[in-house]
Amino acid sequence: MGRIALVDREARPVIFPVNYFFDEGVIAFRTAPGSKLDLAPGAPACFEIDGWDPDTGIGWSVVAKGIAHDITEPRGAPSGRIRFWPVRPLAPGPREHWIGISVTEITGRWFRTAAHRPVD
């Protein structure tokens, strides 16, 4: 699960959780008609994923930036392979449209929680 961040028509940030797949520099997710499909195509977008391992206390976060595109109609790789990508939305109902973010920048960090740091 990741989060896509966009800007709505009133210049307010909006964030949506999505199941995704990453292939050849493109982060892709499925969606239905509505806010994401209205806002994303042609727009700058950020995508964030994070995690935490309770056994080691290591957490991490990755942010990818790029331009979002409607890749529902295949126009070559990687969009030509979208029907084979293992993206299964958790939200009910059909999700026939695909949005892809062509990644231009990736940043990330990892950290260890205080409870798992060595004591000096």
C-alpha positions as CSV (number, residue, x, y, z in Angstrom):
1,M,0.0,0.0,0.0
2,G,1.2,3.5,-0.9
3,R,-0.1,7.0,-1.0
4,I,-0.4,9.3,-4.0
5,A,-0.4,13.0,-3.3
6,L,-1.9,15.4,-5.8
7,V,-3.2,19.0,-5.8
8,D,-6.9,19.6,-6.3
9,R,-8.6,22.3,-8.4
10,E,-8.5,24.7,-5.4
11,A,-4.7,24.2,-5.0
12,R,-5.2,22.0,-1.9
13,P,-3.1,18.9,-1.3
14,V,-5.0,15.6,-1.4
15,I,-3.6,12.2,-0.5
16,F,-5.1,8.8,-1.5
17,P,-4.1,5.3,-0.4
18,V,-3.6,2.9,-3.3
19,N,-2.2,-0.5,-4.1
20,Y,0.5,-0.2,-6.6
21,F,3.1,-1.8,-8.8
22,F,6.5,-0.5,-9.9
23,D,8.0,-1.4,-13.3
24,E,10.6,0.3,-15.4
25,G,10.5,3.7,-13.6
26,V,6.7,3.8,-13.5
27,I,4.5,3.5,-10.4
28,A,1.1,2.3,-11.5
29,F,-2.2,1.8,-9.7
30,R,-5.8,1.1,-10.7
31,T,-8.7,3.5,-10.1
32,A,-12.3,4.2,-10.9
33,P,-13.7,7.4,-12.3
34,G,-13.5,10.2,-9.6
35,S,-10.9,12.4,-8.0
36,K,-7.7,10.5,-8.8
37,L,-8.7,10.0,-12.5
38,D,-9.8,13.7,-12.7
39,L,-6.7,15.2,-11.1
40,A,-3.8,12.9,-11.9
41,P,-3.3,12.8,-15.7
42,G,-0.7,15.3,-16.7
43,A,-0.2,16.6,-13.1
44,P,2.9,16.5,-10.9
45,A,2.5,13.8,-8.3
46,C,4.3,12.4,-5.2
47,F,4.0,8.8,-4.1
48,E,5.0,7.6,-0.6
49,I,5.5,4.2,1.0
50,D,6.8,3.4,4.4
51,G,7.3,0.5,6.8
52,W,8.5,-0.6,10.1
53,D,10.0,-3.9,11.4
54,P,9.0,-4.3,15.0
55,D,11.7,-7.0,15.6
56,T,14.6,-4.8,14.5
57,G,13.0,-1.4,15.2
58,I,14.0,-0.2,11.7
59,G,11.6,2.1,9.9
60,W,11.9,3.5,6.4
61,S,10.1,5.9,4.1
62,V,10.5,6.4,0.3
63,V,9.1,9.3,-1.7
64,A,8.9,9.3,-5.5
65,K,8.1,12.4,-7.6
66,G,7.1,12.6,-11.2
67,I,4.3,13.3,-13.7
68,A,1.1,11.2,-13.6
69,H,-0.4,9.8,-16.8
70,D,-3.5,7.8,-17.7
71,I,-2.0,4.6,-19.0
72,T,-5.3,2.7,-19.4
73,E,-4.8,2.3,-23.1
74,P,-1.5,0.5,-23.7
75,R,1.0,2.5,-25.8
76,G,4.1,0.3,-25.4
77,A,6.3,-0.8,-22.5
78,P,5.6,-0.6,-19.6
79,S,2.0,0.3,-20.1
80,G,1.6,-2.5,-22.6
81,R,2.1,-5.0,-19.7
82,I,-0.4,-3.5,-17.3
83,R,-2.9,-6.2,-17.7
84,F,-0.3,-8.6,-16.2
85,W,0.7,-6.5,-13.2
86,P,-0.4,-7.9,-9.8
87,V,-2.4,-4.9,-8.7
88,R,-5.5,-5.8,-6.7
89,P,-7.3,-2.7,-5.2
90,L,-8.8,-3.2,-1.8
91,A,-11.7,-0.9,-2.4
92,P,-14.9,-2.5,-3.6
93,G,-16.1,-2.1,-7.2
94,P,-14.4,-2.1,-10.6
95,R,-11.1,-0.2,-11.1
96,E,-10.7,-0.3,-14.8
97,H,-8.5,2.8,-15.2
98,W,-4.7,2.8,-14.7
99,I,-2.6,5.8,-13.6
100,G,1.1,5.7,-14.0
101,I,3.6,8.1,-12.4
102,S,6.8,8.4,-14.5
103,V,9.3,8.7,-11.7
104,T,11.9,11.5,-12.0
105,E,13.2,11.7,-8.4
106,I,13.3,9.2,-5.5
107,T,14.3,10.1,-2.0
108,G,14.3,7.9,1.1
109,R,15.5,7.4,4.6
110,W,15.6,4.7,7.3
111,F,15.9,5.0,11.0
112,R,16.0,2.8,14.1
113,T,13.4,3.5,16.8
114,A,14.7,4.7,20.2
115,A,13.6,1.4,21.9
116,H,16.0,-0.5,19.6
117,R,19.0,1.8,19.7
118,P,22.1,0.6,21.5
119,V,22.6,2.2,24.9
120,D,25.8,4.3,25.3
